[in-house]
Amino acid sequence: MQQKIKPEIWWTALIGCLFAWTGIGIQLYDTLQTSRLSVPGTLVKFFSYFTILTNLLVALYFSAIVFATDAAIGKFFRKYACSTAIAVYILVVGIIYNVSLRSIWTFTGWAKISNELLHTVTPAYFLIYWFFITEKEKLFFSTIFYWMIYPLFYLIHTLIRGTIVHSYPYPFIDVNALGYSKVILNCLGVAVLFFLLFIIFIVIGNRLKRN
């Protein structure tokens, strides 16, 4: 039996889908136009950013809600634990960029538009969607350890790849410039940020469910 999705969920998910895919699409086009690397090399570097991967996760989330409601992927993304994890991931993207990186990088033209979509518009929109639109379920603190797998895997992969290509996507994990001691401290700080936000979102989510 086909499950009907509430109109407000469908329309808000569609808008989120447009925000996320537009930001990724413009950024990819601009990167391909300006990169000095080969197309495969450019794509590998493009998808080495946590920002891009997390916005892609948001885009897939909204796309699954809109276009695959009854499919397994749609049911998976509709789970409150899943949307909560993504909310924290994309919030960290917005926090780290706007607090630590905005003053370092300057963008113009289409790149500026995509930059705002990826780091500000989509994170803010997903948080609003999570708070007001998602179907609330009971959340458990034990789930945090599963939620941490994605950022930890990204970090490990990035550090290993960096030792091979001698390049890192973000200045705060640039071993070449900072050394391993400073990078490890920075990563621990980000890990603590993730952990605290997960706790906060679980508390807020469970209160929203009761209301």
Sine and cosine of phi, psi and omega as CSV:
sin_phi,cos_phi,sin_psi,cos_psi,sin_omega,cos_omega
0.00,0.00,0.75,-0.66,-0.01,-1.00
-0.96,0.28,0.76,-0.64,-0.01,-1.00
-1.00,0.02,0.78,-0.63,0.01,-1.00
-0.99,0.14,0.69,-0.73,0.04,-1.00
-0.98,-0.19,0.65,-0.76,-0.03,-1.00
-0.87,0.50,0.65,-0.76,-0.04,-1.00
-0.82,0.57,-0.64,0.76,-0.03,-1.00
-0.92,0.40,-0.54,0.84,0.05,-1.00
-0.94,0.35,-0.70,0.71,-0.05,-1.00
-0.89,0.45,-0.74,0.68,-0.07,-1.00
-0.94,0.34,-0.66,0.75,0.02,-1.00
-0.93,0.37,-0.55,0.83,0.07,-1.00
-0.93,0.37,-0.61,0.79,0.03,-1.00
-0.89,0.46,-0.68,0.73,0.02,-1.00
-0.90,0.45,-0.69,0.72,0.05,-1.00
-0.88,0.47,-0.61,0.79,0.04,-1.00
-0.87,0.50,-0.70,0.72,0.01,-1.00
-0.91,0.42,-0.69,0.72,0.03,-1.00
-0.85,0.52,-0.78,0.62,-0.11,-0.99
-0.91,0.40,-0.76,0.65,-0.03,-1.00
-0.92,0.39,-0.56,0.83,0.02,-1.00
-0.91,0.42,-0.70,0.71,0.03,-1.00
-0.87,0.49,-0.71,0.70,0.01,-1.00
-0.91,0.41,-0.69,0.72,-0.05,-1.00
-0.89,0.46,-0.73,0.68,0.00,-1.00
-0.90,0.43,-0.67,0.74,-0.02,-1.00
-0.90,0.43,-0.64,0.77,0.01,-1.00
-0.91,0.42,-0.70,0.72,0.01,-1.00
-0.88,0.48,-0.73,0.68,-0.01,-1.00
-0.90,0.44,-0.63,0.78,0.01,-1.00
-0.91,0.41,-0.67,0.74,0.02,-1.00
-0.91,0.42,-0.55,0.84,-0.03,-1.00
-0.97,0.26,-0.50,0.86,-0.12,-0.99
-0.96,-0.26,-0.24,0.97,-0.07,-1.00
-0.95,0.31,0.58,-0.81,0.08,-1.00
-1.00,-0.07,-0.07,1.00,0.01,-1.00
-1.00,0.10,0.21,-0.98,0.12,-0.99
-0.91,0.40,0.25,-0.97,0.01,-1.00
-0.86,0.51,-0.75,0.66,0.06,-1.00
-0.86,0.51,-0.67,0.74,0.02,-1.00
-0.90,0.43,-0.62,0.78,0.03,-1.00
-0.91,0.42,-0.66,0.75,0.00,-1.00
-0.91,0.41,-0.66,0.75,0.03,-1.00
-0.88,0.48,-0.71,0.70,0.01,-1.00
-0.91,0.40,-0.64,0.77,-0.01,-1.00
-0.85,0.52,-0.71,0.70,-0.04,-1.00
-1.00,0.05,0.20,0.98,0.08,-1.00
-1.00,0.03,-0.10,0.99,-0.02,-1.00
-1.00,-0.01,0.74,-0.67,0.05,-1.00
-0.87,0.49,-0.57,0.82,0.04,-1.00
-0.85,0.53,-0.74,0.67,-0.04,-1.00
-0.93,0.38,-0.71,0.70,-0.02,-1.00
-0.89,0.46,-0.64,0.77,-0.04,-1.00
-0.96,0.27,-0.62,0.78,0.10,-0.99
-0.90,0.43,-0.58,0.82,0.08,-1.00
-0.90,0.44,-0.64,0.77,0.06,-1.00
-0.88,0.47,-0.67,0.74,0.06,-1.00
-0.89,0.45,-0.70,0.72,0.01,-1.00
-0.87,0.49,-0.68,0.73,0.03,-1.00
-0.92,0.40,-0.61,0.79,0.04,-1.00
-0.86,0.50,-0.82,0.57,-0.02,-1.00
-0.90,0.44,-0.61,0.79,0.01,-1.00
-0.90,0.44,-0.64,0.77,0.02,-1.00
-0.91,0.41,-0.63,0.78,0.02,-1.00
-0.90,0.43,-0.64,0.77,-0.08,-1.00
-0.99,0.17,-0.71,0.70,-0.19,-0.98
-0.95,-0.31,-0.22,0.97,-0.06,-1.00
-0.68,-0.73,0.75,0.66,-0.09,-1.00
-0.83,0.56,-0.69,0.72,-0.10,-1.00
-1.00,-0.09,-0.10,0.99,0.04,-1.00
-0.97,0.24,0.25,-0.97,-0.03,-1.00
-0.86,0.51,-0.64,0.77,-0.02,-1.00
-0.92,0.40,-0.58,0.81,0.03,-1.00
-0.91,0.41,-0.67,0.74,0.03,-1.00
-0.91,0.41,-0.59,0.81,0.01,-1.00
-0.91,0.42,-0.73,0.68,-0.05,-1.00
-0.94,0.34,-0.43,0.90,0.00,-1.00
-0.96,0.30,-0.25,0.97,0.02,-1.00
-0.89,0.45,0.69,-0.72,-0.06,-1.00
-0.90,0.44,-0.57,0.82,0.04,-1.00
-0.88,0.47,-0.60,0.80,0.01,-1.00
-0.93,0.36,-0.76,0.66,-0.01,-1.00
-0.91,0.42,-0.53,0.85,0.03,-1.00
-0.93,0.38,-0.69,0.73,0.04,-1.00
-0.87,0.49,-0.72,0.69,-0.01,-1.00
-0.90,0.44,-0.61,0.79,0.03,-1.00
-0.86,0.51,-0.66,0.75,0.02,-1.00
-0.94,0.33,-0.68,0.74,0.01,-1.00
-0.83,0.56,-0.77,0.64,-0.09,-1.00
-0.96,0.28,-0.47,0.88,0.08,-1.00
-0.91,0.41,-0.66,0.75,0.03,-1.00
-0.89,0.46,-0.62,0.78,0.08,-1.00
-0.83,0.55,-0.75,0.66,-0.01,-1.00
-0.91,0.41,-0.67,0.75,-0.04,-1.00
-0.91,0.42,-0.79,0.62,-0.08,-1.00
-0.89,0.45,-0.66,0.75,0.00,-1.00
-0.91,0.41,-0.78,0.63,-0.12,-0.99
-0.95,0.30,-0.41,0.91,0.02,-1.00
-1.00,0.01,-0.66,0.75,-0.17,-0.99
-0.93,-0.36,-0.47,0.88,-0.19,-0.98
-0.93,-0.37,-0.32,0.95,-0.09,-1.00
-0.85,0.52,-0.62,0.78,-0.04,-1.00
-0.97,0.23,-0.23,0.97,-0.05,-1.00
-1.00,0.05,-0.67,0.74,-0.09,-1.00
-0.96,-0.27,0.65,-0.76,0.04,-1.00
-0.86,-0.50,0.73,-0.68,-0.03,-1.00
-0.82,-0.58,0.48,-0.88,0.06,-1.00
-0.71,-0.71,0.27,-0.96,0.08,-1.00
0.87,0.49,-0.64,-0.76,-0.03,-1.00
-0.89,0.45,-0.54,0.84,0.01,-1.00
-0.88,0.47,-0.58,0.81,0.03,-1.00
-0.92,0.40,-0.64,0.77,0.02,-1.00
-0.90,0.44,-0.75,0.66,-0.01,-1.00
-0.90,0.44,-0.60,0.80,0.01,-1.00
-0.87,0.49,-0.68,0.73,0.01,-1.00
-0.94,0.35,-0.61,0.79,0.05,-1.00
-0.89,0.45,-0.71,0.71,-0.08,-1.00
-0.95,0.32,-0.61,0.79,-0.16,-0.99
-0.97,-0.25,-0.28,0.96,-0.07,-1.00
-0.79,-0.61,-0.84,0.55,-0.11,-0.99
-0.91,0.42,-0.81,0.59,-0.03,-1.00
-0.90,0.45,-0.71,0.71,0.07,-1.00
-0.85,0.52,-0.71,0.70,-0.01,-1.00
-0.90,0.43,-0.67,0.74,-0.02,-1.00
-0.90,0.43,-0.67,0.74,-0.03,-1.00
-0.91,0.41,-0.60,0.80,0.03,-1.00
-0.89,0.45,-0.68,0.73,0.04,-1.00
-0.89,0.46,-0.69,0.73,0.02,-1.00
-0.87,0.49,-0.71,0.70,-0.02,-1.00
-0.88,0.47,-0.67,0.74,-0.08,-1.00
-0.94,0.33,-0.68,0.73,-0.16,-0.99
-0.98,-0.21,-0.46,0.89,-0.21,-0.98
-0.95,-0.32,-0.64,0.77,-0.10,-1.00
-0.86,0.51,0.52,-0.85,0.04,-1.00
-0.98,0.18,0.87,-0.50,-0.15,-0.99
-0.99,0.17,0.65,-0.76,0.09,-1.00
-0.68,-0.73,0.24,-0.97,0.04,-1.00
-0.91,0.41,0.74,-0.67,0.03,-1.00
-0.94,-0.34,0.53,-0.85,-0.05,-1.00
-0.84,-0.55,0.63,-0.77,-0.02,-1.00
-0.90,0.44,-0.47,0.88,0.00,-1.00
-0.90,0.44,-0.36,0.93,-0.01,-1.00
-0.93,0.36,-0.35,0.94,-0.03,-1.00
-0.82,0.57,-0.63,0.78,-0.04,-1.00
-0.90,0.43,-0.53,0.85,0.08,-1.00
-0.96,0.27,-0.62,0.78,0.00,-1.00
-0.90,0.43,-0.50,0.87,-0.04,-1.00
-0.96,0.26,-0.24,0.97,-0.07,-1.00
-0.87,0.50,-0.71,0.71,-0.05,-1.00
-0.87,0.49,-0.81,0.58,0.01,-1.00
-0.91,0.42,-0.56,0.83,0.02,-1.00
-0.93,0.36,-0.66,0.75,0.04,-1.00
-0.90,0.44,-0.66,0.76,0.03,-1.00
-0.87,0.49,-0.71,0.70,-0.03,-1.00
-0.88,0.47,-0.75,0.66,-0.02,-1.00
-0.88,0.48,-0.72,0.70,0.01,-1.00
-0.88,0.48,-0.68,0.74,-0.04,-1.00
-0.91,0.41,-0.67,0.74,0.00,-1.00
-0.93,0.38,-0.64,0.77,0.04,-1.00
-0.92,0.40,-0.71,0.70,0.01,-1.00
-0.89,0.45,-0.61,0.79,-0.01,-1.00
-0.89,0.46,-0.58,0.81,0.03,-1.00
-0.93,0.37,-0.35,0.94,-0.02,-1.00
-1.00,0.02,-0.74,0.68,-0.08,-1.00
-0.99,-0.13,-0.12,0.99,0.00,-1.00
0.84,0.54,0.63,0.77,0.01,-1.00
-0.53,-0.85,0.61,-0.79,-0.04,-1.00
-0.76,-0.65,0.61,-0.79,-0.10,-0.99
-0.94,0.33,-0.43,0.91,-0.05,-1.00
-0.77,-0.64,0.58,-0.81,-0.05,-1.00
-0.89,0.45,-0.50,0.87,-0.05,-1.00
-0.98,0.21,-0.11,0.99,0.12,-0.99
-0.85,-0.52,0.37,0.93,0.01,-1.00
-0.99,0.15,0.99,-0.12,-0.02,-1.00
-0.89,0.46,-0.57,0.82,-0.01,-1.00
-0.86,0.51,-0.62,0.78,-0.06,-1.00
-1.00,-0.03,-0.55,0.84,-0.14,-0.99
-0.96,-0.28,-0.44,0.90,-0.11,-0.99
1.00,0.06,0.33,-0.94,-0.09,-1.00
-0.92,0.39,-0.59,0.81,-0.04,-1.00
-0.87,0.50,-0.75,0.66,0.00,-1.00
-0.92,0.39,-0.65,0.76,0.00,-1.00
-0.90,0.44,-0.66,0.75,0.01,-1.00
-0.89,0.45,-0.65,0.76,0.05,-1.00
-0.89,0.45,-0.68,0.74,0.04,-1.00
-0.88,0.48,-0.68,0.74,-0.02,-1.00
-0.92,0.39,-0.61,0.79,0.06,-1.00
-0.90,0.44,-0.62,0.79,0.05,-1.00
-0.89,0.45,-0.67,0.74,0.04,-1.00
-0.92,0.40,-0.63,0.78,0.02,-1.00
-0.89,0.46,-0.66,0.75,0.05,-1.00
-0.89,0.45,-0.65,0.76,0.05,-1.00
-0.85,0.52,-0.74,0.67,0.04,-1.00
-0.84,0.54,-0.76,0.65,-0.09,-1.00
-0.88,0.48,-0.71,0.71,0.00,-1.00
-0.91,0.42,-0.66,0.75,0.02,-1.00
-0.91,0.41,-0.62,0.78,0.06,-1.00
-0.86,0.51,-0.70,0.71,0.01,-1.00
-0.88,0.47,-0.73,0.68,-0.01,-1.00
-0.87,0.49,-0.69,0.72,-0.03,-1.00
-0.93,0.36,-0.57,0.82,0.06,-1.00
-0.90,0.43,-0.71,0.71,0.02,-1.00
-0.88,0.47,-0.73,0.68,0.01,-1.00
-0.90,0.43,-0.70,0.71,-0.02,-1.00
-0.87,0.49,-0.68,0.73,0.00,-1.00
-0.93,0.37,-0.54,0.84,0.08,-1.00
-0.94,0.34,-0.63,0.78,0.05,-1.00
-0.89,0.45,-0.61,0.79,0.01,-1.00
-0.89,0.46,-0.68,0.73,-0.01,-1.00
-0.92,0.39,-0.49,0.87,0.00,-1.00
-0.99,0.13,0.00,0.00,0.00,0.00
